[in-house]
Amino acid sequence: MNLFKETTIENLEVSNHFIRSATYEGKATEDGYPTQQTINIYQKLAEGNIGTIITSYSYITDYEQPQKYQLGIYSDDMIPAYKNLTDQIHQYNSKINMQIVHGSSWGQGYPETAKILGPSTMEHPDSHLVSKEMTKDEIQEVVQLFAKAALRVKKAGFDGVQIHCAHNYLLAHFISPLFNHRIDEYGGSVENRFRIVKEVYLAIREAVGKDYPVWIKMNSSDELPGGLTVEDFLYMASELAKLGISAIEVSGDRWKTHSLKERAYYKDAAIKLSKIIDTPIILTGGLREMSDLKDVMLHSRINLFGFARPFMRDPYFIESLKKELYV
């Protein structure tokens, strides 16, 4: 298979099999609007012929902001600014999706004013921020916040939306036994811990329609004792596939702890998933060169690959991959 040729990800036609995985830039305004610097970053990536660009994670409510100068999509007033961004990117041969997120106790740009929510009340072991256990009403409010944000994404001209269910943010806390100690229908069993993610997806799908691309980025495990297991992930991902999710990007919670010498951190989980669902799967994490991709393709049907740090260093990284074919 030629990864540099056109393909489809469900119903999204893209110019190649390479994806810029969401990466925080910190170039937005203080209240989350894109700036010219933001547009410049994505234009440069589009010039590099990336098939699909996923924006940095964008927060969906005005009562919390995981990092300062982070993109936001919490108000209809923001739609024109993003329409300007997508119009400019669509002059190139790339598609662009927006990743949307609700933050958690893992980190807040403005912790003194943020409302920090979580599945359970507990102090985060790294940040020492304390989350408030969400009521069922608050859970439903967050579900609707995701749906409203996704509709804004669509109206702003993005080619799809990606739900962030990884890397220690709110949805990742719900699916993790390390953070979810609830005893109601949103905690305990793998089915219950998955419930909010299912509700978020269904609410988004109702808001944007059956044909709009809705992707998800998920932890394949917490990579810690007592946390989310690969078996838990496989159940949740297969349920999303049954519900009609458009693509699943496979990641993990401790991605920052892997050394630069390690490769394809989450390939084993992704390969296992590829054997039980037909939904497009995107592998991200520790991919550096063509040999990393070929090894995965030899053992699975996975043919979509996400890169973060390589594209941060070089927006034209795809050209480097092409050269490897002829060395």
C-alpha atoms as one frame of an Amber mdcrd trajectory, in Angstrom:
protein
   0.000   0.000   0.000   1.229   3.464  -0.882   0.728   5.689   2.184   1.363
   8.792   0.101  -1.699   8.236  -2.101  -5.266   9.419  -1.586  -7.543   7.443
   0.712 -10.772   7.762   2.651 -11.223   7.725   6.414 -14.820   6.540   6.562
 -16.444   9.222   4.374 -13.624  11.786   4.586 -11.492  11.945   1.446  -7.874
  12.805   2.253  -4.742  13.239   0.194  -2.650  10.656   2.077  -2.517   8.410
   5.149  -0.629  10.852   7.405  -2.197  12.814  10.231  -0.904  15.628  12.350
  -1.934  14.486  15.813  -3.216  17.223  18.142  -0.401  19.189  19.755  -0.697
  22.169  22.103   0.734  25.365  20.604  -0.137  28.070  23.130  -0.651  30.736
  20.460  -4.322  31.578  21.043  -5.567  34.742  22.713  -6.083  34.686  26.464
  -9.756  33.874  25.937  -9.141  31.132  23.386  -9.557  32.777  19.975  -7.186
  31.784  17.154  -4.550  34.349  16.253  -2.606  34.951  13.066   0.179  32.910
  14.666  -2.282  30.034  14.986  -3.247  30.311  11.335   0.410  30.490  10.296
   1.160  27.211  12.101  -1.638  25.377  10.320  -0.834  26.934   6.962   2.729
  25.714   7.240   1.486  22.215   8.082  -0.906  22.301   5.122   1.948  23.378
   2.862   3.746  20.247   4.055   1.027  18.135   2.400  -0.322  16.530   5.566
  -3.459  14.597   4.704  -5.349  15.570   7.855  -4.424  18.170  10.449  -5.941
  17.848  13.918  -5.879  21.109  15.833  -4.546  21.423  19.340  -7.121  20.551
  21.973  -9.832  23.178  22.273 -11.757  23.749  25.484 -15.542  23.749  25.426
 -16.614  25.872  28.401 -15.790  29.261  29.874 -15.466  28.009  33.464 -12.182
  26.160  32.966  -9.203  26.227  30.627  -6.630  23.411  30.848  -3.749  25.619
  29.676  -3.170  29.301  29.116  -3.391  30.575  25.540  -5.183  27.386  24.511
  -7.700  27.323  21.681 -11.347  27.435  22.766 -14.660  26.648  21.100 -17.101
  27.518  23.879 -19.084  30.303  22.197 -20.886  30.857  18.894 -19.051  34.176
  18.723 -15.878  32.221  17.930 -17.225  30.631  14.744 -16.251  33.467  12.319
 -12.638  33.465  13.532 -12.366  29.734  12.940 -14.138  30.025   9.588 -11.335
  32.342   8.538  -8.822  29.682   9.631 -10.499  26.781   7.813 -11.014  28.830
   4.657  -7.293  29.495   4.506  -6.316  25.867   5.162  -8.712  24.622   2.494
  -6.721  26.518  -0.115  -4.210  23.690   0.253  -4.619  19.932  -0.178  -5.173
  19.183   3.521  -8.222  18.516   5.657  -8.482  19.937   9.163 -10.380  18.556
  12.154 -10.761  20.178  15.559 -10.101  18.286  18.778 -12.404  19.231  21.662
 -11.772  18.654  25.351 -13.020  19.221  28.877 -10.201  19.695  31.358  -9.670
  18.093  34.744  -7.563  18.237  37.874  -4.498  17.267  35.872  -3.931  20.928
  35.044  -5.624  24.295  34.739  -4.313  27.492  33.195  -6.168  29.527  35.816
  -6.701  27.186  38.783  -7.714  29.998  41.136 -10.892  30.693  39.133 -11.564
  27.365  37.395 -14.404  25.028  38.291 -12.488  21.741  38.409 -14.742  18.775
  37.798 -14.107  15.051  37.947 -15.835  11.721  38.305 -14.840  11.717  41.991
 -13.534  14.176  44.550  -9.792  13.613  44.862  -6.445  15.356  44.712  -4.503
  14.744  41.540  -1.188  13.077  42.423   0.812  15.269  40.041  -0.869  18.696
  40.048  -2.338  18.467  43.579  -5.468  20.152  42.253  -8.674  18.798  43.783
 -11.617  17.863  41.587 -15.262  18.155  42.590 -17.326  14.997  42.123 -19.825
  15.745  39.386 -23.536  15.399  39.972 -25.588  13.611  37.329 -26.944  16.987
  36.234 -23.386  18.268  35.779 -22.528  15.168  33.754 -25.434  15.874  31.418
 -24.387  19.530  31.170 -20.912  18.448  30.071 -22.398  16.024  27.537 -24.318
  18.936  26.009 -21.248  21.181  26.111 -19.455  18.659  23.904 -22.417  18.501
  21.519 -22.708  22.293  21.234 -18.962  22.629  20.681 -19.036  19.988  17.943
 -21.802  21.841  16.140 -19.700  25.022  16.257 -16.809  23.029  14.794 -19.007
  21.976  11.896 -20.358  25.500  11.333 -16.809  26.863  11.318 -15.942  24.710
   8.313 -13.788  22.040   9.924 -13.812  18.710   8.121 -14.498  16.776  11.303
 -14.360  16.832  15.089 -12.297  14.689  17.442 -13.333  13.900  21.030 -10.377
  13.955  23.436 -10.636  10.922  25.742  -6.956  10.609  26.629  -4.020  12.172
  28.456  -5.552  12.776  31.889  -8.448  15.015  30.830 -12.021  14.662  32.082
 -13.271  11.831  29.856 -10.037   9.903  30.430 -10.604  10.254  34.172 -14.084
   8.788  33.846 -12.862   5.667  32.062  -9.991   5.173  34.541 -10.415   3.269
  37.839  -7.609   5.412  39.249  -9.814   8.512  39.135 -13.351   7.144  38.918
 -14.466   5.843  42.318 -18.187   6.348  41.762 -20.751   3.797  42.883 -23.578
   4.926  40.568 -24.202   4.133  36.894 -21.136   6.204  35.877 -18.615   4.222
  37.928 -17.424   0.750  38.790 -17.772  -1.612  35.841 -16.158  -0.963  32.496
 -19.636  -0.445  31.032 -20.435   2.231  33.614 -17.113   4.040  33.295 -17.673
   4.152  29.540 -21.198   5.576  29.888 -20.312   9.294  29.697 -18.157   8.724
  26.598 -21.031   6.914  24.920 -23.413   9.741  25.831 -20.984  12.381  24.555
 -20.607  10.584  21.230 -24.349  10.104  20.765 -25.085  13.742  21.648 -22.453
  14.935  19.178 -23.776  12.644  16.476 -27.292  13.997  17.011 -25.974  17.570
  16.800 -23.808  17.237  13.668 -25.703  14.587  11.727 -24.964  11.044  10.602
 -22.485  11.927   7.834 -20.176  14.371   9.622 -16.836  12.810  10.658 -16.674
  12.266  14.431 -13.357  10.827  15.636 -12.070  10.018  19.096  -8.622   9.877
  20.669  -8.523   7.310  23.483  -6.090   5.975  26.014  -5.375   2.327  25.301
  -4.402   2.024  28.970  -3.343   4.163  31.925   0.033   2.389  31.858  -0.153
   2.218  35.658  -1.120  -0.557  38.094  -4.831  -0.531  38.874  -5.666   1.742
  35.981  -7.450   1.405  32.661  -6.411  -1.846  30.996  -6.029  -2.697  27.338
  -8.976  -5.075  27.748 -11.110  -2.177  29.048 -10.036  -0.075  26.070 -10.846
  -2.816  23.564 -14.360  -3.110  24.974 -14.953   0.661  24.867 -13.490   1.108
  21.397 -15.507  -1.797  19.992 -18.691  -0.297  21.485 -17.912   3.025  19.797
 -17.368   1.171  16.528 -20.827  -0.385  16.847 -22.309   3.066  17.472 -20.735
   4.444  14.288 -17.663   6.407  15.367 -15.771   7.515  12.235 -12.196   6.840
  13.417 -10.343   5.903  16.598  -6.897   7.295  17.388  -5.021   5.011  19.789
  -2.864   6.654  22.446  -1.958   6.129  26.107  -1.821   8.079  29.334   1.916
   7.999  30.015   3.088   9.035  26.573   5.418  11.636  28.043   7.324   8.991
  30.007   8.452   7.041  26.947  11.981   7.721  25.777  12.756   9.036  22.321
  14.441   5.696  21.614  11.163   3.811  22.010   8.981   3.319  18.947   5.265
   2.828  18.281   4.337   2.800  21.971   0.744   1.680  21.460   1.011  -0.592
  18.440   0.145  -3.777  20.352  -3.175  -2.343  21.567  -3.915  -0.869  18.131
  -3.181  -4.167  16.380  -5.462  -6.025  18.795  -8.210  -3.502  18.105  -7.750
  -3.829  14.346  -8.597  -7.523  14.606 -12.034  -6.936  16.157 -13.410  -3.807
  14.426 -13.583  -2.442  10.880 -13.564   1.235  11.920 -10.488   3.182  10.730
  -7.721   3.138  13.359  -5.029   5.796  13.686  -1.815   4.860  15.488   0.028
   7.678  17.242   3.006   7.789  19.586   6.675   7.026  18.987   6.523   6.964
  15.195   9.703   8.367  13.679  10.456   6.697  10.349   8.985   4.499   7.638
  10.247   1.287   9.229   8.027   1.980  12.271   4.986   2.135  10.013   5.900
  -0.880   7.902   6.183  -3.082  10.977   2.638  -2.163  12.038   1.250  -2.666
   8.537   2.835  -6.125   8.328   0.901  -7.282  11.378  -2.437  -5.483  10.935
  -4.706  -3.621   8.556  -3.727  -0.275  10.173  -2.674   2.234   7.517  -3.300
   5.613   9.173  -0.518   7.185  11.201  -0.381  10.245  13.421   2.705  12.299
  14.198   3.139  15.071  16.755   6.761  15.884  17.581   8.096  15.152  14.069
   5.688  17.729  12.590   6.519  20.190  15.372  10.164  19.998  14.378   9.541
  19.962  10.635   6.201  20.719   8.915   7.643  19.067   5.793   8.374  15.799
   7.595   6.376  13.820   5.018   9.031  14.621   2.434  11.609  13.033   4.751
   9.512   9.889   4.901   9.314   9.791   1.114  13.094   9.973   0.843  13.424
   6.914   3.078  11.707   4.846   0.393  14.617   5.447  -1.966  17.540   5.067
   0.422
